[in-house]
Amino acid sequence: MQLGKNGVTDNFVETLKTYFKTRDIVKISVLKSAGHSKEKVKEYSEKILDKLGVYYTSKMIGFVIVIRKWRKPKR
């Protein structure tokens, strides 16, 4: 999945939720148009986790956000 200049929108989060119905891990690559800095990627990661809930964790590898779904809350 790719995150573009619109950033984290409600539509983007809904698409993520539908992906997690069949997958446990989703990789999101942050494009240059979304703001190519480490701080911006971390900010996007936090926004996504806030909107998804406590059953998800994230990890940043460069400009890629890896989000994983767990059976139990991880926070």
Phi and psi restraints in degrees (range 20) as a CNS / XPLOR table:
assign (resid 1 and name C) (resid 2 and name N)
       (resid 2 and name CA) (resid 2 and name C) 1.0 -124.8 20.0 2
assign (resid 2 and name N) (resid 2 and name CA)
       (resid 2 and name C) (resid 3 and name N) 1.0 142.2 20.0 2
assign (resid 2 and name C) (resid 3 and name N)
       (resid 3 and name CA) (resid 3 and name C) 1.0 -109.6 20.0 2
assign (resid 3 and name N) (resid 3 and name CA)
       (resid 3 and name C) (resid 4 and name N) 1.0 117.7 20.0 2
assign (resid 3 and name C) (resid 4 and name N)
       (resid 4 and name CA) (resid 4 and name C) 1.0 -106.6 20.0 2
assign (resid 4 and name N) (resid 4 and name CA)
       (resid 4 and name C) (resid 5 and name N) 1.0 -154.8 20.0 2
assign (resid 4 and name C) (resid 5 and name N)
       (resid 5 and name CA) (resid 5 and name C) 1.0 -66.9 20.0 2
assign (resid 5 and name N) (resid 5 and name CA)
       (resid 5 and name C) (resid 6 and name N) 1.0 -20.9 20.0 2
assign (resid 5 and name C) (resid 6 and name N)
       (resid 6 and name CA) (resid 6 and name C) 1.0 -74.6 20.0 2
assign (resid 6 and name N) (resid 6 and name CA)
       (resid 6 and name C) (resid 7 and name N) 1.0 -18.3 20.0 2
assign (resid 6 and name C) (resid 7 and name N)
       (resid 7 and name CA) (resid 7 and name C) 1.0 77.3 20.0 2
assign (resid 7 and name N) (resid 7 and name CA)
       (resid 7 and name C) (resid 8 and name N) 1.0 -153.4 20.0 2
assign (resid 7 and name C) (resid 8 and name N)
       (resid 8 and name CA) (resid 8 and name C) 1.0 -88.1 20.0 2
assign (resid 8 and name N) (resid 8 and name CA)
       (resid 8 and name C) (resid 9 and name N) 1.0 103.3 20.0 2
assign (resid 8 and name C) (resid 9 and name N)
       (resid 9 and name CA) (resid 9 and name C) 1.0 -107.1 20.0 2
assign (resid 9 and name N) (resid 9 and name CA)
       (resid 9 and name C) (resid 10 and name N) 1.0 171.3 20.0 2
assign (resid 9 and name C) (resid 10 and name N)
       (resid 10 and name CA) (resid 10 and name C) 1.0 -63.6 20.0 2
assign (resid 10 and name N) (resid 10 and name CA)
       (resid 10 and name C) (resid 11 and name N) 1.0 -37.6 20.0 2
assign (resid 10 and name C) (resid 11 and name N)
       (resid 11 and name CA) (resid 11 and name C) 1.0 -64.2 20.0 2
assign (resid 11 and name N) (resid 11 and name CA)
       (resid 11 and name C) (resid 12 and name N) 1.0 -39.6 20.0 2
assign (resid 11 and name C) (resid 12 and name N)
       (resid 12 and name CA) (resid 12 and name C) 1.0 -62.9 20.0 2
assign (resid 12 and name N) (resid 12 and name CA)
       (resid 12 and name C) (resid 13 and name N) 1.0 -42.7 20.0 2
assign (resid 12 and name C) (resid 13 and name N)
       (resid 13 and name CA) (resid 13 and name C) 1.0 -66.8 20.0 2
assign (resid 13 and name N) (resid 13 and name CA)
       (resid 13 and name C) (resid 14 and name N) 1.0 -39.9 20.0 2
assign (resid 13 and name C) (resid 14 and name N)
       (resid 14 and name CA) (resid 14 and name C) 1.0 -63.9 20.0 2
assign (resid 14 and name N) (resid 14 and name CA)
       (resid 14 and name C) (resid 15 and name N) 1.0 -39.1 20.0 2
assign (resid 14 and name C) (resid 15 and name N)
       (resid 15 and name CA) (resid 15 and name C) 1.0 -63.3 20.0 2
assign (resid 15 and name N) (resid 15 and name CA)
       (resid 15 and name C) (resid 16 and name N) 1.0 -40.7 20.0 2
assign (resid 15 and name C) (resid 16 and name N)
       (resid 16 and name CA) (resid 16 and name C) 1.0 -60.3 20.0 2
assign (resid 16 and name N) (resid 16 and name CA)
       (resid 16 and name C) (resid 17 and name N) 1.0 -43.9 20.0 2
assign (resid 16 and name C) (resid 17 and name N)
       (resid 17 and name CA) (resid 17 and name C) 1.0 -61.7 20.0 2
assign (resid 17 and name N) (resid 17 and name CA)
       (resid 17 and name C) (resid 18 and name N) 1.0 -37.7 20.0 2
assign (resid 17 and name C) (resid 18 and name N)
       (resid 18 and name CA) (resid 18 and name C) 1.0 -70.3 20.0 2
assign (resid 18 and name N) (resid 18 and name CA)
       (resid 18 and name C) (resid 19 and name N) 1.0 -33.7 20.0 2
assign (resid 18 and name C) (resid 19 and name N)
       (resid 19 and name CA) (resid 19 and name C) 1.0 -62.3 20.0 2
assign (resid 19 and name N) (resid 19 and name CA)
       (resid 19 and name C) (resid 20 and name N) 1.0 -39.8 20.0 2
assign (resid 19 and name C) (resid 20 and name N)
       (resid 20 and name CA) (resid 20 and name C) 1.0 -74.0 20.0 2
assign (resid 20 and name N) (resid 20 and name CA)
       (resid 20 and name C) (resid 21 and name N) 1.0 -6.4 20.0 2
assign (resid 20 and name C) (resid 21 and name N)
       (resid 21 and name CA) (resid 21 and name C) 1.0 -70.3 20.0 2
assign (resid 21 and name N) (resid 21 and name CA)
       (resid 21 and name C) (resid 22 and name N) 1.0 -26.9 20.0 2
assign (resid 21 and name C) (resid 22 and name N)
       (resid 22 and name CA) (resid 22 and name C) 1.0 -118.3 20.0 2
assign (resid 22 and name N) (resid 22 and name CA)
       (resid 22 and name C) (resid 23 and name N) 1.0 -7.2 20.0 2
assign (resid 22 and name C) (resid 23 and name N)
       (resid 23 and name CA) (resid 23 and name C) 1.0 -129.2 20.0 2
assign (resid 23 and name N) (resid 23 and name CA)
       (resid 23 and name C) (resid 24 and name N) 1.0 158.7 20.0 2
assign (resid 23 and name C) (resid 24 and name N)
       (resid 24 and name CA) (resid 24 and name C) 1.0 -103.6 20.0 2
assign (resid 24 and name N) (resid 24 and name CA)
       (resid 24 and name C) (resid 25 and name N) 1.0 -25.0 20.0 2
assign (resid 24 and name C) (resid 25 and name N)
       (resid 25 and name CA) (resid 25 and name C) 1.0 -129.6 20.0 2
assign (resid 25 and name N) (resid 25 and name CA)
       (resid 25 and name C) (resid 26 and name N) 1.0 134.3 20.0 2
assign (resid 25 and name C) (resid 26 and name N)
       (resid 26 and name CA) (resid 26 and name C) 1.0 -129.5 20.0 2
assign (resid 26 and name N) (resid 26 and name CA)
       (resid 26 and name C) (resid 27 and name N) 1.0 133.1 20.0 2
assign (resid 26 and name C) (resid 27 and name N)
       (resid 27 and name CA) (resid 27 and name C) 1.0 -103.2 20.0 2
assign (resid 27 and name N) (resid 27 and name CA)
       (resid 27 and name C) (resid 28 and name N) 1.0 131.0 20.0 2
assign (resid 27 and name C) (resid 28 and name N)
       (resid 28 and name CA) (resid 28 and name C) 1.0 -118.5 20.0 2
assign (resid 28 and name N) (resid 28 and name CA)
       (resid 28 and name C) (resid 29 and name N) 1.0 117.9 20.0 2
assign (resid 28 and name C) (resid 29 and name N)
       (resid 29 and name CA) (resid 29 and name C) 1.0 -93.9 20.0 2
assign (resid 29 and name N) (resid 29 and name CA)
       (resid 29 and name C) (resid 30 and name N) 1.0 130.3 20.0 2
assign (resid 29 and name C) (resid 30 and name N)
       (resid 30 and name CA) (resid 30 and name C) 1.0 -90.3 20.0 2
assign (resid 30 and name N) (resid 30 and name CA)
       (resid 30 and name C) (resid 31 and name N) 1.0 119.6 20.0 2
assign (resid 30 and name C) (resid 31 and name N)
       (resid 31 and name CA) (resid 31 and name C) 1.0 -78.8 20.0 2
assign (resid 31 and name N) (resid 31 and name CA)
       (resid 31 and name C) (resid 32 and name N) 1.0 162.8 20.0 2
assign (resid 31 and name C) (resid 32 and name N)
       (resid 32 and name CA) (resid 32 and name C) 1.0 -61.4 20.0 2
assign (resid 32 and name N) (resid 32 and name CA)
       (resid 32 and name C) (resid 33 and name N) 1.0 -32.7 20.0 2
assign (resid 32 and name C) (resid 33 and name N)
       (resid 33 and name CA) (resid 33 and name C) 1.0 -68.8 20.0 2
assign (resid 33 and name N) (resid 33 and name CA)
       (resid 33 and name C) (resid 34 and name N) 1.0 -17.3 20.0 2
assign (resid 33 and name C) (resid 34 and name N)
       (resid 34 and name CA) (resid 34 and name C) 1.0 -86.8 20.0 2
assign (resid 34 and name N) (resid 34 and name CA)
       (resid 34 and name C) (resid 35 and name N) 1.0 -5.6 20.0 2
assign (resid 34 and name C) (resid 35 and name N)
       (resid 35 and name CA) (resid 35 and name C) 1.0 105.9 20.0 2
assign (resid 35 and name N) (resid 35 and name CA)
       (resid 35 and name C) (resid 36 and name N) 1.0 101.6 20.0 2
assign (resid 35 and name C) (resid 36 and name N)
       (resid 36 and name CA) (resid 36 and name C) 1.0 -96.0 20.0 2
assign (resid 36 and name N) (resid 36 and name CA)
       (resid 36 and name C) (resid 37 and name N) 1.0 72.9 20.0 2
assign (resid 36 and name C) (resid 37 and name N)
       (resid 37 and name CA) (resid 37 and name C) 1.0 -139.6 20.0 2
assign (resid 37 and name N) (resid 37 and name CA)
       (resid 37 and name C) (resid 38 and name N) 1.0 153.7 20.0 2
assign (resid 37 and name C) (resid 38 and name N)
       (resid 38 and name CA) (resid 38 and name C) 1.0 -62.7 20.0 2
assign (resid 38 and name N) (resid 38 and name CA)
       (resid 38 and name C) (resid 39 and name N) 1.0 -36.9 20.0 2
assign (resid 38 and name C) (resid 39 and name N)
       (resid 39 and name CA) (resid 39 and name C) 1.0 -64.9 20.0 2
assign (resid 39 and name N) (resid 39 and name CA)
       (resid 39 and name C) (resid 40 and name N) 1.0 -40.6 20.0 2
assign (resid 39 and name C) (resid 40 and name N)
       (resid 40 and name CA) (resid 40 and name C) 1.0 -65.7 20.0 2
assign (resid 40 and name N) (resid 40 and name CA)
       (resid 40 and name C) (resid 41 and name N) 1.0 -40.6 20.0 2
assign (resid 40 and name C) (resid 41 and name N)
       (resid 41 and name CA) (resid 41 and name C) 1.0 -64.4 20.0 2
assign (resid 41 and name N) (resid 41 and name CA)
       (resid 41 and name C) (resid 42 and name N) 1.0 -41.2 20.0 2
assign (resid 41 and name C) (resid 42 and name N)
       (resid 42 and name CA) (resid 42 and name C) 1.0 -64.2 20.0 2
assign (resid 42 and name N) (resid 42 and name CA)
       (resid 42 and name C) (resid 43 and name N) 1.0 -39.2 20.0 2
assign (resid 42 and name C) (resid 43 and name N)
       (resid 43 and name CA) (resid 43 and name C) 1.0 -63.0 20.0 2
assign (resid 43 and name N) (resid 43 and name CA)
       (resid 43 and name C) (resid 44 and name N) 1.0 -44.3 20.0 2
assign (resid 43 and name C) (resid 44 and name N)
       (resid 44 and name CA) (resid 44 and name C) 1.0 -61.7 20.0 2
assign (resid 44 and name N) (resid 44 and name CA)
       (resid 44 and name C) (resid 45 and name N) 1.0 -41.7 20.0 2
assign (resid 44 and name C) (resid 45 and name N)
       (resid 45 and name CA) (resid 45 and name C) 1.0 -60.5 20.0 2
assign (resid 45 and name N) (resid 45 and name CA)
       (resid 45 and name C) (resid 46 and name N) 1.0 -44.1 20.0 2
assign (resid 45 and name C) (resid 46 and name N)
       (resid 46 and name CA) (resid 46 and name C) 1.0 -65.8 20.0 2
assign (resid 46 and name N) (resid 46 and name CA)
       (resid 46 and name C) (resid 47 and name N) 1.0 -40.6 20.0 2
assign (resid 46 and name C) (resid 47 and name N)
       (resid 47 and name CA) (resid 47 and name C) 1.0 -62.2 20.0 2
assign (resid 47 and name N) (resid 47 and name CA)
       (resid 47 and name C) (resid 48 and name N) 1.0 -43.3 20.0 2
assign (resid 47 and name C) (resid 48 and name N)
       (resid 48 and name CA) (resid 48 and name C) 1.0 -63.4 20.0 2
assign (resid 48 and name N) (resid 48 and name CA)
       (resid 48 and name C) (resid 49 and name N) 1.0 -44.8 20.0 2
assign (resid 48 and name C) (resid 49 and name N)
       (resid 49 and name CA) (resid 49 and name C) 1.0 -64.7 20.0 2
assign (resid 49 and name N) (resid 49 and name CA)
       (resid 49 and name C) (resid 50 and name N) 1.0 -37.3 20.0 2
assign (resid 49 and name C) (resid 50 and name N)
       (resid 50 and name CA) (resid 50 and name C) 1.0 -62.6 20.0 2
assign (resid 50 and name N) (resid 50 and name CA)
       (resid 50 and name C) (resid 51 and name N) 1.0 -38.8 20.0 2
assign (resid 50 and name C) (resid 51 and name N)
       (resid 51 and name CA) (resid 51 and name C) 1.0 -79.9 20.0 2
assign (resid 51 and name N) (resid 51 and name CA)
       (resid 51 and name C) (resid 52 and name N) 1.0 -28.3 20.0 2
assign (resid 51 and name C) (resid 52 and name N)
       (resid 52 and name CA) (resid 52 and name C) 1.0 -79.4 20.0 2
assign (resid 52 and name N) (resid 52 and name CA)
       (resid 52 and name C) (resid 53 and name N) 1.0 -44.2 20.0 2
assign (resid 52 and name C) (resid 53 and name N)
       (resid 53 and name CA) (resid 53 and name C) 1.0 124.5 20.0 2
assign (resid 53 and name N) (resid 53 and name CA)
       (resid 53 and name C) (resid 54 and name N) 1.0 -170.8 20.0 2
assign (resid 53 and name C) (resid 54 and name N)
       (resid 54 and name CA) (resid 54 and name C) 1.0 -83.2 20.0 2
assign (resid 54 and name N) (resid 54 and name CA)
       (resid 54 and name C) (resid 55 and name N) 1.0 -7.8 20.0 2
assign (resid 54 and name C) (resid 55 and name N)
       (resid 55 and name CA) (resid 55 and name C) 1.0 -87.3 20.0 2
assign (resid 55 and name N) (resid 55 and name CA)
       (resid 55 and name C) (resid 56 and name N) 1.0 9.1 20.0 2
assign (resid 55 and name C) (resid 56 and name N)
       (resid 56 and name CA) (resid 56 and name C) 1.0 -125.8 20.0 2
assign (resid 56 and name N) (resid 56 and name CA)
       (resid 56 and name C) (resid 57 and name N) 1.0 146.0 20.0 2
assign (resid 56 and name C) (resid 57 and name N)
       (resid 57 and name CA) (resid 57 and name C) 1.0 -130.3 20.0 2
assign (resid 57 and name N) (resid 57 and name CA)
       (resid 57 and name C) (resid 58 and name N) 1.0 159.1 20.0 2
assign (resid 57 and name C) (resid 58 and name N)
       (resid 58 and name CA) (resid 58 and name C) 1.0 -132.3 20.0 2
assign (resid 58 and name N) (resid 58 and name CA)
       (resid 58 and name C) (resid 59 and name N) 1.0 158.8 20.0 2
assign (resid 58 and name C) (resid 59 and name N)
       (resid 59 and name CA) (resid 59 and name C) 1.0 -144.3 20.0 2
assign (resid 59 and name N) (resid 59 and name CA)
       (resid 59 and name C) (resid 60 and name N) 1.0 137.6 20.0 2
assign (resid 59 and name C) (resid 60 and name N)
       (resid 60 and name CA) (resid 60 and name C) 1.0 -105.5 20.0 2
assign (resid 60 and name N) (resid 60 and name CA)
       (resid 60 and name C) (resid 61 and name N) 1.0 129.8 20.0 2
assign (resid 60 and name C) (resid 61 and name N)
       (resid 61 and name CA) (resid 61 and name C) 1.0 -127.1 20.0 2
assign (resid 61 and name N) (resid 61 and name CA)
       (resid 61 and name C) (resid 62 and name N) 1.0 99.5 20.0 2
assign (resid 61 and name C) (resid 62 and name N)
       (resid 62 and name CA) (resid 62 and name C) 1.0 65.5 20.0 2
assign (resid 62 and name N) (resid 62 and name CA)
       (resid 62 and name C) (resid 63 and name N) 1.0 -121.6 20.0 2
assign (resid 62 and name C) (resid 63 and name N)
       (resid 63 and name CA) (resid 63 and name C) 1.0 -106.0 20.0 2
assign (resid 63 and name N) (resid 63 and name CA)
       (resid 63 and name C) (resid 64 and name N) 1.0 27.5 20.0 2
assign (resid 63 and name C) (resid 64 and name N)
       (resid 64 and name CA) (resid 64 and name C) 1.0 -118.3 20.0 2
assign (resid 64 and name N) (resid 64 and name CA)
       (resid 64 and name C) (resid 65 and name N) 1.0 133.1 20.0 2
assign (resid 64 and name C) (resid 65 and name N)
       (resid 65 and name CA) (resid 65 and name C) 1.0 -105.3 20.0 2
assign (resid 65 and name N) (resid 65 and name CA)
       (resid 65 and name C) (resid 66 and name N) 1.0 123.6 20.0 2
assign (resid 65 and name C) (resid 66 and name N)
       (resid 66 and name CA) (resid 66 and name C) 1.0 -105.5 20.0 2
assign (resid 66 and name N) (resid 66 and name CA)
       (resid 66 and name C) (resid 67 and name N) 1.0 119.9 20.0 2
assign (resid 66 and name C) (resid 67 and name N)
       (resid 67 and name CA) (resid 67 and name C) 1.0 -113.4 20.0 2
assign (resid 67 and name N) (resid 67 and name CA)
       (resid 67 and name C) (resid 68 and name N) 1.0 132.6 20.0 2
assign (resid 67 and name C) (resid 68 and name N)
       (resid 68 and name CA) (resid 68 and name C) 1.0 -121.9 20.0 2
assign (resid 68 and name N) (resid 68 and name CA)
       (resid 68 and name C) (resid 69 and name N) 1.0 140.6 20.0 2
assign (resid 68 and name C) (resid 69 and name N)
       (resid 69 and name CA) (resid 69 and name C) 1.0 -100.3 20.0 2
assign (resid 69 and name N) (resid 69 and name CA)
       (resid 69 and name C) (resid 70 and name N) 1.0 134.9 20.0 2
assign (resid 69 and name C) (resid 70 and name N)
       (resid 70 and name CA) (resid 70 and name C) 1.0 -116.2 20.0 2
assign (resid 70 and name N) (resid 70 and name CA)
       (resid 70 and name C) (resid 71 and name N) 1.0 161.1 20.0 2
assign (resid 70 and name C) (resid 71 and name N)
       (resid 71 and name CA) (resid 71 and name C) 1.0 -78.3 20.0 2
assign (resid 71 and name N) (resid 71 and name CA)
       (resid 71 and name C) (resid 72 and name N) 1.0 -31.3 20.0 2
assign (resid 71 and name C) (resid 72 and name N)
       (resid 72 and name CA) (resid 72 and name C) 1.0 -114.0 20.0 2
assign (resid 72 and name N) (resid 72 and name CA)
       (resid 72 and name C) (resid 73 and name N) 1.0 152.3 20.0 2
assign (resid 72 and name C) (resid 73 and name N)
       (resid 73 and name CA) (resid 73 and name C) 1.0 -60.7 20.0 2
assign (resid 73 and name N) (resid 73 and name CA)
       (resid 73 and name C) (resid 74 and name N) 1.0 141.2 20.0 2
assign (resid 73 and name C) (resid 74 and name N)
       (resid 74 and name CA) (resid 74 and name C) 1.0 -107.3 20.0 2
assign (resid 74 and name N) (resid 74 and name CA)
       (resid 74 and name C) (resid 75 and name N) 1.0 -0.3 20.0 2
